[in-house]
Amino acid sequence: MFKLISKLSFNVRNFSIKSVRKSSNFIKIVEVGPRDGLQNERNIVPTEIKVDFINRLSESGLKSIEVTSFVSPKWVPQMADNVQVFQNINKVHGTSYPVLVPNLKGLEDALKVGVKEIAVFSAVSETFTKKNTNCSINDSMKNIKAVVEEAKKQDIKIRGYISCIAGCPYEGETKPTMVANVSTFLLQLGCYEISLGDTIGVGTPDKIKKVLHELKHVSNDMSEFAIHCHDTYGQALVNILTSLEYGIRVFDSSVAGLGGCPYAAGASGNVATEDLLYFLHGQGLETGVNLNKIAKIGDFISSQLQRKNQSKAGVAILAKKCSTNL
């Protein structure tokens, strides 16, 4: 299934934030809170809260909001209201509302409600793939191929996810060459972008560098890749800085640091959108997203879930606003 990637010579230069700015000032944020952020919540979030959550996000300047997944409610009960959520959100012109689909049945259901963009997913760990999709990596690729081919016939945009790029909860450290092989397959199928997921948050700058260096053998256009960091060991932002230095300009995040994975015990939430925005804006980079609005949304969804807001920046911004209003 996989084509062996021939090695190309590449000299990694020393990077700095100045070189980051010269490359591109604009960073795209893909907000995954409504899907990846909520999917692992034990208590079912009411549909009207999800819709309100997404509508608030749509007013923040975000241009891509992953809203739900068309999976079997048997496996992910939190997403059982996918049709109602997608049909009832206010869709802002110029903003994408992708959904995750695991198979042809999920794609069929998504098409019925007018979905225009989907995400397909695989991993670089056999054990994780079997836990997540009940099949091997090769069988997963065959399944993805069928979904992508049908989606292309319907003129649907397709994004790809690869899980466990830095480590697996069952197999330990994973190989960058495997990330490159799966990426190559997904790009050749027709995915416009590959989101590289540090699913359990074990990545460090050195591990991320090795993965991105390997991907330079796959494509010289790093705009084909995004980074999806979980913050289990507090490494998300330094890994994002490393990714910026390699030319990555798209990052997945979740307001309030929501998230986790039902098949990766111990994995914490995604990097908080508030923290990511504070970091990027502080480096003089542009996102088009209103940080103050995102902080309020993080507070809103945290209160609805009756849990602590995991975003340090969001909490600090709201606390500062409250003190200035006294």
Residue frames relative to the residue before (quaternion, step in Angstrom):
aa qw qx qy qz dx dy dz
M 1.0000 0.0000 0.0000 0.0000 0.00 0.00 0.00
F 0.7581 0.3543 -0.1993 0.5100 3.57 0.94 -0.84
K 0.3159 -0.7222 0.5842 0.1931 3.53 -1.08 0.76
L 0.4632 -0.6859 0.4816 0.2882 3.58 -0.82 0.97
I 0.3401 -0.7552 0.5298 0.1824 3.56 -0.82 1.02
S 0.3527 -0.7352 0.5363 0.2179 3.58 -0.73 1.04
K 0.4712 -0.6937 0.4778 0.2615 3.56 -1.02 0.86
L 0.1306 -0.7677 0.6244 0.0606 3.56 -0.94 0.95
S 0.4811 -0.6557 0.4823 0.3256 3.58 -1.01 0.66
F 0.0690 0.7885 -0.6044 0.0907 3.56 -0.98 0.90
N 0.1924 -0.7838 0.5824 0.0974 3.55 -0.75 1.04
V 0.2831 -0.7658 0.5562 0.1550 3.55 -0.58 1.17
R 0.2515 -0.7802 0.5557 0.1386 3.56 -0.66 1.10
N 0.5724 -0.5530 0.4588 0.3951 3.55 -1.25 0.22
F 0.2240 -0.8011 0.5475 0.0913 3.54 -0.78 1.06
S 0.0342 -0.7557 0.6523 0.0471 3.51 -1.31 0.36
I 0.6536 -0.5040 0.3649 0.4308 3.58 -1.21 0.24
K 0.5633 0.5812 -0.3944 0.4352 3.61 1.17 -0.45
S 0.6686 0.4815 -0.3081 0.4756 3.57 0.96 -0.83
V 0.5762 0.5738 -0.3698 0.4494 3.59 1.15 -0.59
R 0.6838 0.4873 -0.2878 0.4606 3.58 0.87 -0.98
K 0.6437 0.5288 -0.3305 0.4436 3.56 0.99 -0.83
S 0.6350 0.5472 -0.3328 0.4320 3.57 1.04 -0.76
S 0.7320 -0.2926 0.2174 0.5756 3.58 0.84 -0.98
N 0.3632 -0.7512 0.5152 0.1959 3.54 -0.92 0.92
F 0.7069 0.4784 -0.2670 0.4474 3.58 1.17 -0.48
I 0.1194 -0.7796 0.6141 0.0301 3.53 -0.95 1.01
K 0.2711 -0.7544 0.5781 0.1524 3.57 -0.90 0.95
I 0.1929 -0.7655 0.6067 0.0933 3.54 -0.94 0.98
V 0.1469 -0.7495 0.6388 0.0924 3.57 -0.90 0.95
E 0.2323 -0.7946 0.5505 0.1078 3.56 -0.43 1.25
V 0.0952 -0.8324 0.5458 0.0056 3.57 -0.57 1.19
G 0.3237 0.8013 -0.4588 0.2066 3.58 1.29 0.14
P 0.6992 0.4843 -0.3072 0.4269 3.63 0.75 -0.92
R 0.7352 0.3533 -0.2269 0.5322 3.60 1.14 -0.50
D 0.7793 0.3234 -0.1852 0.5038 3.60 0.31 -1.22
G 0.6526 0.5427 -0.3105 0.4279 3.56 1.07 -0.70
L 0.7705 0.3758 -0.1830 0.4813 3.57 0.99 -0.86
Q 0.5418 0.6900 -0.3949 0.2728 3.59 1.11 -0.61
N 0.7334 0.4291 -0.2310 0.4740 3.58 1.11 -0.63
E 0.4408 0.6887 -0.4627 0.3424 3.59 1.30 0.07
R 0.4557 -0.7144 0.4611 0.2634 3.58 -0.80 1.00
N 0.7249 0.3839 -0.2299 0.5237 3.56 0.95 -0.85
I 0.4688 -0.6869 0.4785 0.2820 3.57 -0.83 0.98
V 0.3178 -0.7420 0.5637 0.1751 3.56 -0.78 1.08
P 0.4941 -0.6742 0.4514 0.3123 3.64 -0.73 0.97
T 0.6103 -0.5873 0.3977 0.3527 3.56 -1.05 0.80
E 0.6689 0.5141 -0.3165 0.4337 3.59 0.89 -0.90
I 0.6193 0.5213 -0.3463 0.4741 3.61 1.13 -0.57
K 0.6331 0.5241 -0.3276 0.4661 3.58 0.99 -0.81
V 0.6607 0.5064 -0.3052 0.4626 3.57 0.92 -0.91
D 0.6490 0.5084 -0.3091 0.4741 3.58 0.94 -0.88
F 0.6205 0.5566 -0.3139 0.4545 3.57 1.02 -0.90
I 0.7032 0.4587 -0.2662 0.4735 3.57 0.80 -1.02
N 0.6384 0.5302 -0.3314 0.4488 3.60 0.97 -0.80
R 0.6332 0.5138 -0.3273 0.4775 3.58 1.03 -0.74
L 0.6405 0.5218 -0.3198 0.4640 3.57 0.98 -0.83
S 0.6366 0.5506 -0.3221 0.4334 3.58 1.03 -0.81
E 0.6955 0.4666 -0.2665 0.4771 3.59 1.19 -0.52
S 0.5815 0.6315 -0.3475 0.3771 3.60 1.29 0.01
G 0.6024 -0.5463 0.3740 0.4459 3.58 1.26 -0.29
L 0.4572 0.6689 -0.4572 0.3668 3.60 1.26 -0.07
K 0.2447 -0.7902 0.5480 0.1242 3.56 -1.03 0.81
S 0.7668 0.1892 -0.1583 0.5926 3.58 1.27 0.02
I 0.0425 0.7946 -0.5982 0.0949 3.57 -0.61 1.20
E 0.2490 -0.7660 0.5755 0.1414 3.57 -0.51 1.16
V 0.2157 -0.8782 0.4207 0.0719 3.53 -0.22 1.30
T 0.7996 -0.1105 0.1022 0.5813 3.62 1.04 -0.63
S 0.2979 -0.7206 0.5737 0.2507 3.56 -1.28 -0.22
F 0.3361 -0.7353 0.5577 0.1881 3.56 -1.05 0.83
V 0.2508 0.7550 -0.5420 0.2708 3.49 0.47 1.34
S 0.6350 -0.5133 0.3980 0.4182 3.56 -1.27 0.24
P 0.4746 -0.6803 0.4764 0.2916 3.62 -0.84 0.94
K 0.5146 0.6330 -0.4131 0.4048 3.58 1.27 -0.30
W 0.7492 0.3850 -0.1998 0.5005 3.57 1.02 -0.86
V 0.7905 0.0876 -0.0408 0.6048 3.59 1.03 -0.74
P 0.2020 -0.8326 0.5048 0.1059 3.61 0.22 1.24
Q 0.5916 0.6071 -0.3581 0.3914 3.58 1.10 -0.69
M 0.7360 0.4112 -0.2220 0.4899 3.59 1.13 -0.63
A 0.3263 0.7836 -0.4782 0.2256 3.61 1.24 0.29
D 0.7073 0.4394 -0.2568 0.4907 3.61 1.17 -0.52
N 0.1840 0.8417 -0.4945 0.1147 3.59 1.19 0.50
V 0.6546 0.5140 -0.3194 0.4532 3.61 0.93 -0.87
Q 0.6807 0.4962 -0.2900 0.4543 3.58 0.85 -0.99
V 0.6417 0.5240 -0.3247 0.4562 3.57 0.98 -0.85
F 0.7063 0.4689 -0.2856 0.4469 3.58 0.72 -1.04
Q 0.6815 0.5029 -0.2975 0.4406 3.59 0.95 -0.81
N 0.7653 0.4285 -0.2042 0.4347 3.59 1.01 -0.75
I 0.5455 0.6092 -0.4230 0.3903 3.62 1.17 -0.18
N 0.4610 -0.6324 0.5423 0.3058 3.54 -1.26 0.51
K 0.1918 -0.8038 0.5563 0.0872 3.55 -0.54 1.16
V 0.2519 -0.7950 0.5421 0.1033 3.54 -0.46 1.29
H 0.5169 -0.6440 0.4660 0.3176 3.57 -0.92 0.92
G 0.7878 0.2923 -0.2341 0.4890 3.56 -0.88 0.96
T 0.6653 0.4451 -0.2996 0.5191 3.57 1.30 -0.05
S 0.3158 -0.7457 0.5593 0.1772 3.58 -0.96 0.91
Y 0.1465 -0.7799 0.6052 0.0628 3.56 -1.12 0.75
P 0.0291 -0.8424 0.5380 -0.0071 3.60 0.47 1.18
V 0.1679 -0.7519 0.6274 0.1127 3.54 -1.31 0.47
L 0.4525 -0.6655 0.5208 0.2849 3.56 -1.19 0.55
V 0.0182 -0.7886 0.6145 0.0143 3.60 -0.96 0.84
P 0.3052 -0.7961 0.4980 0.1584 3.61 -0.79 0.99
N 0.8120 0.0556 0.0328 0.5801 3.59 1.17 -0.54
L 0.7340 -0.4236 0.2950 0.4413 3.57 -1.32 0.01
K 0.6049 0.5487 -0.3568 0.4535 3.59 1.07 -0.66
G 0.6554 0.5037 -0.3073 0.4715 3.57 0.97 -0.86
L 0.6383 0.5169 -0.3209 0.4716 3.57 1.03 -0.80
E 0.6400 0.5311 -0.3255 0.4499 3.57 0.93 -0.87
D 0.6733 0.4893 -0.2944 0.4696 3.59 0.92 -0.89
A 0.6487 0.5230 -0.3107 0.4574 3.58 1.04 -0.81
L 0.6501 0.5252 -0.3158 0.4492 3.57 0.98 -0.83
K 0.6099 0.5861 -0.3470 0.4051 3.57 1.06 -0.72
V 0.7532 0.3589 -0.2102 0.5096 3.60 1.10 -0.62
G 0.6331 -0.6098 0.3128 0.3598 3.57 1.23 0.40
V 0.2573 0.7709 -0.5386 0.2223 3.60 1.11 0.57
K 0.2368 -0.7983 0.5448 0.0995 3.58 -0.96 0.93
E 0.7829 0.1547 -0.0960 0.5949 3.58 1.24 -0.31
I 0.0886 -0.7919 0.6033 0.0324 3.55 -1.01 0.88
A 0.2347 -0.7196 0.6250 0.1911 3.51 -1.39 0.18
V 0.1625 -0.7514 0.6326 0.0933 3.55 -1.06 0.86
F 0.1712 -0.8326 0.5238 0.0553 3.58 -1.06 0.57
S 0.0123 0.7560 -0.6544 0.0089 3.50 -1.25 0.71
A 0.2833 -0.7412 0.5787 0.1883 3.57 -1.29 -0.22
V 0.4333 -0.6850 0.5172 0.2750 3.56 -1.30 0.18
S 0.6249 0.4746 -0.3345 0.5219 3.54 1.27 0.49
E 0.4535 -0.6980 0.4853 0.2676 3.58 -0.75 1.05
T 0.6800 0.5000 -0.3016 0.4433 3.58 0.87 -0.95
F 0.6557 0.5012 -0.3156 0.4683 3.58 0.91 -0.89
T 0.6427 0.5297 -0.3234 0.4492 3.59 0.95 -0.86
K 0.6622 0.4970 -0.3060 0.4698 3.59 0.97 -0.84
K 0.6488 0.5031 -0.3162 0.4754 3.59 1.03 -0.76
N 0.7288 0.4660 -0.2262 0.4478 3.56 0.96 -0.95
T 0.8297 0.1637 -0.0399 0.5322 3.58 0.94 -0.93
N 0.4207 -0.7409 0.4365 0.2890 3.58 1.31 0.08
C 0.7043 0.3675 -0.2916 0.5328 3.57 1.05 0.78
S 0.6157 -0.5409 0.4170 0.3930 3.57 -1.29 0.15
I 0.6762 -0.4617 0.3631 0.4446 3.58 -1.28 0.16
N 0.6628 0.5078 -0.3163 0.4504 3.61 0.89 -0.89
D 0.6665 0.4757 -0.3067 0.4853 3.59 0.95 -0.82
S 0.5999 0.5511 -0.3491 0.4632 3.57 1.12 -0.68
M 0.6523 0.5170 -0.3096 0.4597 3.57 0.99 -0.85
K 0.6290 0.5237 -0.3328 0.4683 3.59 1.04 -0.75
N 0.6464 0.5216 -0.3033 0.4670 3.56 1.02 -0.86
I 0.6540 0.5077 -0.3017 0.4728 3.57 0.95 -0.92
K 0.6224 0.5564 -0.3338 0.4377 3.57 0.99 -0.86
A 0.6620 0.5007 -0.3058 0.4664 3.58 0.95 -0.87
V 0.6519 0.5126 -0.3110 0.4643 3.59 0.99 -0.86
V 0.6840 0.4976 -0.2891 0.4483 3.57 0.84 -1.00
E 0.6547 0.5191 -0.3237 0.4440 3.59 0.90 -0.86
E 0.6717 0.4771 -0.2992 0.4813 3.57 0.99 -0.79
A 0.6365 0.5334 -0.3250 0.4525 3.58 1.01 -0.82
K 0.6404 0.5269 -0.3228 0.4561 3.59 1.00 -0.80
K 0.6123 0.5449 -0.3458 0.4568 3.58 1.07 -0.68
Q 0.7229 0.4167 -0.2230 0.5041 3.57 1.15 -0.70
D 0.4540 -0.7140 0.4202 0.3279 3.59 1.34 0.23
I 0.3577 0.7253 -0.4921 0.3224 3.56 1.02 0.91
K 0.4259 -0.6764 0.5349 0.2737 3.60 -0.99 0.83
I 0.1360 -0.8128 0.5650 0.0398 3.56 -0.97 0.84
R 0.1103 -0.7647 0.6341 0.0316 3.53 -0.88 1.07
G 0.2481 -0.7820 0.5541 0.1409 3.57 -1.05 0.70
Y 0.1995 -0.7493 0.6192 0.1236 3.54 -1.17 0.71
I 0.0626 -0.7509 0.6539 0.0684 3.54 -1.13 0.69
S 0.2308 -0.7988 0.5450 0.1077 3.57 -0.65 1.12
C 0.8348 0.2810 -0.1882 0.4345 3.54 -1.38 0.36
I 0.2069 0.8243 -0.5106 0.1302 3.61 1.00 0.70
A 0.7624 0.3342 -0.1931 0.5195 3.61 1.16 -0.49
G 0.7981 -0.1370 0.1055 0.5772 3.57 1.21 -0.31
C 0.2896 -0.7552 0.5732 0.1312 3.53 -1.23 0.67
P 0.5093 -0.6639 0.4442 0.3200 3.62 -0.96 0.74
Y 0.7252 0.4165 -0.2333 0.4962 3.59 1.24 -0.39
E 0.8010 0.3043 -0.1307 0.4987 3.59 1.00 -0.84
G 0.5076 -0.6558 0.4256 0.3621 3.58 1.24 -0.11
E 0.8296 -0.1939 0.1407 0.5044 3.58 -1.15 -0.63
T 0.2432 -0.7744 0.5712 0.1219 3.55 -1.01 0.88
K 0.5263 -0.6751 0.4393 0.2727 3.56 -1.23 0.51
P 0.4939 -0.6652 0.4745 0.2974 3.61 -0.86 0.93
T 0.6075 0.5624 -0.3666 0.4245 3.60 1.06 -0.64
M 0.6317 0.5244 -0.3329 0.4640 3.56 1.10 -0.66
V 0.5961 0.5442 -0.3485 0.4765 3.57 1.11 -0.71
A 0.6584 0.5121 -0.3014 0.4620 3.56 0.96 -0.89
N 0.6574 0.5196 -0.3145 0.4460 3.59 0.94 -0.85
V 0.6841 0.4675 -0.2904 0.4786 3.58 0.88 -0.93
S 0.6178 0.5465 -0.3352 0.4553 3.59 1.05 -0.77
T 0.6428 0.5305 -0.3163 0.4532 3.55 0.94 -0.91
F 0.6533 0.5252 -0.3031 0.4534 3.55 0.92 -0.94
L 0.6954 0.4794 -0.2770 0.4581 3.58 0.86 -0.98
L 0.6491 0.5055 -0.3183 0.4710 3.59 1.00 -0.78
Q 0.6638 0.4997 -0.3081 0.4634 3.58 0.95 -0.83
L 0.6086 0.5526 -0.3480 0.4507 3.59 1.13 -0.58
G 0.6133 -0.5651 0.3552 0.4224 3.57 1.06 -0.74
C 0.3806 0.6941 -0.5175 0.3249 3.60 1.19 0.35
Y 0.3868 -0.7430 0.4931 0.2348 3.60 -0.79 0.94
E 0.7954 0.0713 -0.0077 0.6018 3.57 1.22 -0.48
I 0.2053 -0.7619 0.6036 0.1142 3.56 -1.13 0.73
S 0.2078 -0.7668 0.5981 0.1057 3.56 -0.75 1.10
L 0.2382 -0.7964 0.5496 0.0835 3.53 -0.61 1.25
G 0.1376 -0.8597 0.4909 0.0298 3.55 -0.33 1.26
D 0.2051 -0.7084 0.6633 0.1270 3.52 -0.90 1.04
T 0.2058 -0.8784 0.4204 0.0970 3.51 0.56 1.33
I 0.7891 0.2694 -0.1502 0.5312 3.59 0.97 -0.79
G 0.5101 -0.7130 0.3827 0.2914 3.57 1.27 0.33
V 0.4301 0.7072 -0.4641 0.3155 3.59 1.08 0.65
G 0.4493 0.7176 -0.4358 0.3054 3.58 1.28 -0.04
T 0.1101 -0.7345 0.6655 0.0748 3.51 -1.28 0.62
P 0.6987 -0.4630 0.3023 0.4540 3.62 -1.14 0.30
D 0.6508 0.5195 -0.3290 0.4454 3.59 0.95 -0.81
K 0.6601 0.4998 -0.3079 0.4688 3.60 0.96 -0.84
I 0.6553 0.5042 -0.3101 0.4694 3.57 0.98 -0.86
K 0.6181 0.5456 -0.3402 0.4522 3.59 1.01 -0.78
K 0.6590 0.5162 -0.3129 0.4486 3.57 0.93 -0.90
V 0.6479 0.5068 -0.3178 0.4716 3.57 0.99 -0.79
L 0.7088 0.4615 -0.2698 0.4603 3.58 0.79 -1.02
H 0.6005 0.5417 -0.3580 0.4667 3.59 1.10 -0.64
E 0.6505 0.5089 -0.3134 0.4687 3.58 0.98 -0.82
L 0.6617 0.5141 -0.3074 0.4510 3.57 1.04 -0.75
K 0.5300 0.6077 -0.4098 0.4264 3.58 1.23 -0.31
H 0.6231 0.5218 -0.3358 0.4760 3.59 1.22 -0.43
V 0.6407 0.5189 -0.3041 0.4773 3.55 1.27 -0.45
S 0.8013 -0.0832 0.1160 0.5810 3.57 0.87 -0.98
N 0.3654 -0.7097 0.5580 0.2268 3.55 -1.05 0.76
D 0.6392 0.5010 -0.3112 0.4934 3.57 1.32 -0.14
M 0.1837 -0.8272 0.5227 0.0939 3.58 -0.06 1.26
S 0.4797 0.6516 -0.4473 0.3811 3.59 1.27 0.01
E 0.5854 0.5781 -0.3671 0.4340 3.58 1.26 -0.17
F 0.7279 0.4002 -0.2223 0.5105 3.57 1.30 -0.13
A 0.1229 -0.7443 0.6515 0.0802 3.52 -1.28 0.61
I 0.3209 -0.7308 0.5666 0.2048 3.57 -1.27 0.34
H 0.1184 -0.7797 0.6148 0.0115 3.52 -0.99 1.00
C 0.0173 -0.8526 0.5199 -0.0490 3.57 -0.05 1.32
H 0.1880 -0.7021 0.6715 0.1443 3.51 -1.17 0.75
D 0.3856 -0.7832 0.4644 0.1491 3.53 -1.06 0.80
T 0.1143 0.8556 -0.4975 0.0856 3.58 1.13 0.68
Y 0.7997 0.2227 -0.0967 0.5491 3.57 0.92 -0.93
G 0.5852 -0.6293 0.3575 0.3657 3.59 1.18 0.49
Q 0.5111 0.6777 -0.3913 0.3554 3.57 1.22 0.45
A 0.4019 0.7710 -0.4488 0.2065 3.59 1.23 -0.19
L 0.7252 0.4528 -0.2701 0.4429 3.60 0.73 -1.01
V 0.6542 0.4817 -0.3364 0.4764 3.61 0.99 -0.67
N 0.6278 0.5125 -0.3386 0.4782 3.57 1.13 -0.58
I 0.6201 0.5271 -0.3335 0.4759 3.56 1.12 -0.65
L 0.6247 0.5235 -0.3387 0.4700 3.59 1.00 -0.77
T 0.6343 0.5226 -0.3223 0.4697 3.56 0.98 -0.83
S 0.6640 0.5079 -0.2958 0.4623 3.56 0.98 -0.88
L 0.5993 0.5539 -0.3458 0.4632 3.58 1.07 -0.73
E 0.6692 0.5198 -0.2936 0.4425 3.53 0.95 -0.91
Y 0.6845 0.4492 -0.2703 0.5066 3.57 1.22 -0.49
G 0.6457 -0.5697 0.3088 0.4039 3.57 1.25 0.16
I 0.4322 0.6774 -0.4856 0.3442 3.61 1.21 0.16
R 0.0667 -0.8243 0.5621 -0.0081 3.56 -0.89 0.98
V 0.6785 0.3941 -0.2953 0.5450 3.58 1.27 0.36
F 0.0045 0.8075 -0.5880 0.0471 3.56 -0.83 1.02
D 0.3303 -0.7091 0.5904 0.1986 3.54 -1.07 0.85
S 0.1073 0.7832 -0.6080 0.0736 3.57 -1.08 0.69
S 0.2492 -0.7637 0.5796 0.1370 3.54 -1.30 0.27
V 0.4981 -0.6537 0.4704 0.3214 3.59 -0.81 0.96
A 0.8388 0.1677 -0.1693 0.4896 3.53 -1.14 0.82
G 0.5204 -0.6585 0.4081 0.3593 3.60 1.24 0.21
L 0.2508 0.7919 -0.5194 0.2008 3.58 1.15 0.59
G 0.5509 0.6558 -0.4389 0.2714 3.53 -1.23 0.38
G 0.1616 0.7217 -0.6575 0.1442 3.44 -1.45 0.00
C 0.3039 -0.7500 0.5540 0.1956 3.57 -1.22 0.12
P 0.4550 -0.7118 0.4614 0.2708 3.61 -0.75 0.99
Y 0.7350 0.3753 -0.2243 0.5182 3.58 1.24 -0.36
A 0.6909 0.3864 -0.2794 0.5433 3.58 1.25 0.41
A 0.2008 -0.8182 0.5311 0.0909 3.54 0.20 1.31
G 0.7888 0.3144 -0.2392 0.4709 3.56 -0.96 0.91
A 0.5403 0.6130 -0.4154 0.3997 3.59 1.23 -0.26
S 0.3193 -0.7436 0.5542 0.1947 3.57 -0.89 0.93
G 0.7409 -0.4269 0.2927 0.4279 3.53 -1.32 -0.12
N 0.6659 -0.4662 0.4012 0.4223 3.50 -1.40 0.05
V 0.6211 -0.4667 0.4364 0.4540 3.53 -1.28 0.17
A 0.4743 -0.6908 0.4679 0.2809 3.58 -0.88 0.95
T 0.5232 -0.6442 0.4592 0.3170 3.57 -0.92 0.90
E 0.6207 0.5516 -0.3387 0.4423 3.59 1.02 -0.79
D 0.6785 0.4878 -0.2856 0.4691 3.58 0.91 -0.96
L 0.6405 0.5261 -0.3146 0.4626 3.56 1.02 -0.86
L 0.6727 0.4958 -0.2995 0.4603 3.59 0.89 -0.91
Y 0.6368 0.5251 -0.3304 0.4579 3.58 0.95 -0.88
F 0.6577 0.5124 -0.2963 0.4659 3.57 0.98 -0.88
L 0.7005 0.4769 -0.2780 0.4523 3.59 0.78 -1.02
H 0.6697 0.4867 -0.3007 0.4734 3.58 0.91 -0.92
G 0.6369 0.5387 -0.3217 0.4479 3.57 1.07 -0.70
Q 0.6804 0.4508 -0.2777 0.5066 3.56 1.23 -0.47
G 0.5661 -0.6287 0.3721 0.3818 3.58 1.28 0.19
L 0.5040 0.6420 -0.4276 0.3886 3.57 1.23 0.36
E 0.3807 -0.7462 0.5134 0.1862 3.57 -1.13 0.68
T 0.1032 -0.8016 0.5872 0.0452 3.57 -1.09 0.76
G 0.3677 -0.7324 0.4914 0.2947 3.58 1.11 -0.57
V 0.6085 0.5526 -0.3395 0.4574 3.58 1.31 0.12
N 0.4031 -0.7231 0.5175 0.2167 3.56 -0.96 0.94
L 0.3657 -0.7706 0.4847 0.1936 3.58 -0.37 1.27
N 0.6472 0.5272 -0.3322 0.4391 3.61 0.92 -0.81
K 0.6486 0.5048 -0.3179 0.4727 3.57 1.00 -0.78
I 0.6449 0.5216 -0.3159 0.4606 3.56 0.99 -0.85
A 0.6210 0.5407 -0.3388 0.4553 3.60 1.03 -0.77
K 0.6608 0.4979 -0.3032 0.4729 3.58 0.98 -0.84
I 0.6454 0.5137 -0.3204 0.4657 3.58 1.02 -0.78
G 0.6255 0.5356 -0.3327 0.4596 3.57 1.04 -0.76
D 0.6461 0.5055 -0.3039 0.4844 3.55 1.05 -0.81
F 0.6314 0.5497 -0.3201 0.4435 3.57 1.02 -0.85
I 0.7362 0.4194 -0.2568 0.4650 3.59 0.67 -1.05
S 0.6024 0.5503 -0.3632 0.4497 3.60 1.08 -0.59
S 0.6634 0.4959 -0.3043 0.4705 3.57 0.98 -0.84
Q 0.6366 0.5293 -0.3246 0.4574 3.58 1.06 -0.75
L 0.7124 0.4267 -0.2384 0.5036 3.56 1.10 -0.74
Q 0.3269 -0.7698 0.4756 0.2727 3.56 1.37 -0.17
R 0.5480 0.5753 -0.4097 0.4483 3.51 0.89 1.05
K 0.6102 -0.5675 0.4139 0.3664 3.53 -1.26 0.37
N 0.4571 -0.6530 0.5345 0.2808 3.54 -1.06 0.82
Q 0.3050 -0.7964 0.5007 0.1482 3.58 -0.63 1.15
S 0.5773 0.5966 -0.3777 0.4100 3.60 1.25 -0.09
K 0.3543 -0.7394 0.5346 0.2048 3.57 -0.61 1.11
A 0.6605 0.5066 -0.3117 0.4583 3.58 0.95 -0.86
G 0.6574 0.5274 -0.3133 0.4375 3.56 0.94 -0.89
V 0.6602 0.5014 -0.2987 0.4727 3.56 0.94 -0.91
A 0.6686 0.5117 -0.2975 0.4502 3.58 0.95 -0.91
I 0.6481 0.5234 -0.3162 0.4540 3.58 0.99 -0.84
L 0.6831 0.4804 -0.2863 0.4697 3.55 0.91 -0.92
A 0.6334 0.5274 -0.3255 0.4634 3.59 1.05 -0.76
K 0.6438 0.5190 -0.3113 0.4683 3.57 1.01 -0.81
K 0.6460 0.5168 -0.3219 0.4604 3.58 0.97 -0.81
C 0.6528 0.5189 -0.3118 0.4554 3.55 1.00 -0.87
S 0.6775 0.5019 -0.2995 0.4464 3.59 0.94 -0.85
T 0.6655 0.4930 -0.3056 0.4698 3.58 1.08 -0.70
N 0.6601 0.5058 -0.3056 0.4637 3.58 1.23 -0.44
L 0.5040 0.6582 -0.4238 0.3649 3.61 1.27 -0.15
